[in-house]
Amino acid sequence: MKKAQILLLLKKERNQFVSGEDICKQIGVSRTAVWKHIRSLREEGYHIEAVTHRGYNLTDVPDRLYPDEIAESLNTEFIGGRVYYYHSLESTNREARVLASGGAPGGSLVVAEEQVQGRGRMSRGWFSPKGLGIWCSLILRPEVQPGEAPPVTMLTAVAVASAVEKVAGVAPGIKWPNDLLVGGKKICGILTEMSAEMEMVNFLVVGVGINVNTSLEDFPEELKEIATSLYLVEGEPVSRLKLLKQFLRDFEFYYRRWINDGFGPILEEWKKRCVSLGCPVRVSSPREVWDGWAEDVDSDGALLVRMPGGSIKRFVAGEVSLRNN
């Protein structure tokens, strides 16, 4: 608590020296305690100058996803209202499910600097290196039936695309149902999991992985041709903290819109960003493969594909890849 107060004081006087004496008076701690807290903040990545007879000067804040940094100027009503932060996790979705089962409130955010067993769709792994991306999961408790929950994945994709565009100036395309692409390469994946009774959803966990500052050398060889990052696209680092906060704001906006106005308005925006529609596609499941033409997405979010014989096949799950005709 005292450390957080010292940090807040230094932030208020950003790039100016605050004397140790002033900190002691305002926070109510000894000089020795001030120094210990300053040392701890430095270990967390905060750049703090210390000059004799002048005091302490906060010159830079680390691009780490600390709860206090996320909360600062977030201005959401409930999304990100409680943040569970970890240096490392096997999987943020797995941790979020445990927390949700234990009663964590809707809107809670689980975020980790790295995942050692990150998970994508269809039991695939998700490369989640330390400090280079946004690896997080949201706990949601919508009062809906299980069959009404699938739009959450698609509204999440719209929220991520919106946030990336605002923060990085890049407009990702959405590949049905939940991948975001830039230049044909994956920059974000979304994994939604549900706990439900027959008539009601207990909770949803929405996992989001965004490749933010991953370099080409960081990616494993097998991902270099199919994945990219905002750093590779922009040529310079992007603030993970700024992007995460914008995503939380945009997610709350679209989530509220879904609850209040239904899926229709969000689906229209999703379609505008979709790169699958109007294209020849291949839809793969563990047992079958279908080639056709992606014509539309229906009101439930299912993909409608025109088959070679002219019939329309409806897909609610599967892996879509774009074909060259």
C-alpha positions, -999 to +999 in steps of 0.1 A: +000+000+000+028+025+009+047+015-022+017+023-043+013+056-026+049+065-033+045+055-069+014+077-073+032+106-057+061+102-081+037+100-110+021+132-100+055+149-101+066+130-132+101+141-145+106+162-114+125+154-083+106+148-050+126+150-019+128+120+005+117+143+032+085+153+013+077+116+006+082+108+043+058+135+054+031+128+028+032+090+030+040+087+067+071+064+065+107+066+074+135+074+050+147+038+052+113+026+042+111+050+013+144+037+000+132+001+003+101+009-016+121+028-043+144-002-047+114-026-050+098-003-077+131-003-096+131-041-095+096-040-110+110-020-139+102+016-129+130+040-139+136+062-108+166+085-105+180+091-070+201+122-065+215+134-031+199+165-018+173+164-046+153+132-040+137+109-065+125+113-101+103+089-120+115+090-156+099+060-172+071+034-165+077-002-176+056-018-203+043-044-179+007-053-172+006-045-135-029-041-120-023-006-108-011+005-143-042-011-159-065+006-135-051+040-140-074+060-164-091+028-175-126+043-170-147+011-175-177+002-154-168-034-147-145-049-174-110-051-157-125-041-124-105-068-108-072-079-122-053-111-114-017-106-125+009-133-129+045-133-141+040-167-156+011-191-160+005-224-178-027-208-193-047-177-185-079-195-195-071-223-171-065-200-142-096-179-151-118-210-150-105-219-115-111-183-104-146-182-120-155-215-103-144-199-070-168-169-075-146-143-092-170-116-104-179-109-140-154-085-157-124-099-139-092-100-159-065-126-157-033-115-173+002-130-175+035-118-188+040-153-203+021-186-208+041-218-208+012-239-221-009-213-239-039-228-257-056-220-290-086-235-307-088-272-315-063-280-287-034-262-305-007-245-285-003-207-285+032-192-285+032-167-256+067-154-249+075-133-218+068-096-221+062-096-258+024-099-261-009-096-244-019-130-229-052-125-210-086-139-202-118-122-192-144-138-169-180-130-179-213-139-163-240-130-189-275-139-180-281-159-212-288-194-222-259-215-236-271-212-272-270-174-269-234-172-259-214-178-292-216-141-303-192-133-275-162-147-295-171-125-325-177-093-305-143-100-289-127-101-323-143-068-332-131-052-299-095-064-305-096-051-341-109-018-329-083-014-302-054-024-325-066+002-351-068+030-325-035+023-308-013+010-336-029+024-366-033-010-382-066-024-393-066-062-388-089-084-408-110-110-391-109-146-404-140-166-393-146-172-365-119-157-343-085-151-358-072-116-366-048-112-396-025-085-408-010-091-443-025-126-443-006-136-411-021-142-377-017-115-351-043-125-326-063-156-315-094-159-293-105-189-273-139-189-256-149-215-230-181-219-212-195-234-180-233-238-182-263-256-169-292-267-192-309-233-191-282-208-180-246-199-185-226-200-153-197-182-167-177-176-199-139-173-201-127-154-231-090-159-238-071-134-260-036-137-273-021-107-292+014-108-307+025-072-299+063-069-298+074-103-310+104-101-334+109-125-363+138-141-343+115-147-314+090-168-334+096-205-337+106-216-372+072-232-378+053-199-371+075-175-391+054-179-423+020-178-407+023-154-377+032-118-373+032-090-346+024-053-344+062-047-340+069-065-373+041-046-391+049-011-376+087-014-374+086-001-338+075-013-304+038-008-294+028-002-258+012-034-245-003-015-216-020+011-238-033-016-261-047-038-233-065-008-217-080+002-251-091-034-257-108-035-223-127-002-230-137-014-265-147-048-252-170-033-226-186-011-252-194-040-275-204-063-247-229-038-234-241-033-269-247-071-273-266-073-240-287-042-247-292-043-285-286-079-295-260-093-319-272-076-351-252-043-349-220-061-339-224-087-366-226-060-392-193-045-380-178-079-378-187-085-415-171-052-425-138-064-410-141-100-422-116-112-448-133-146-453-165-135-469-167-134-507-137-157-510-130-193-519-124-211-487-115-245-473-133-255-441-115-283-421-127-304-392-108-333-376-125-357-400-135-339-431-126-311-455-149-290-476-141-265-504-165-238-513-173-201-514-178-182-482-211-163-488-223-150-455-225-153-417-260-158-403-276-142-372-261-169-350-225-164-363-225-195-384-205-195-417-226-201-448-206-217-476-218-223-511-206-258-522-195-267-558-230-281-565-247-249-555-260-259-521-254-239-490-237-256-461-238-241-426-207-243-403-208-235-366-172-247-361-142-256-381-109-242-393-112-219-423-083-212-448-085-190-478-079-207-512-064-193-544-094-205-564 
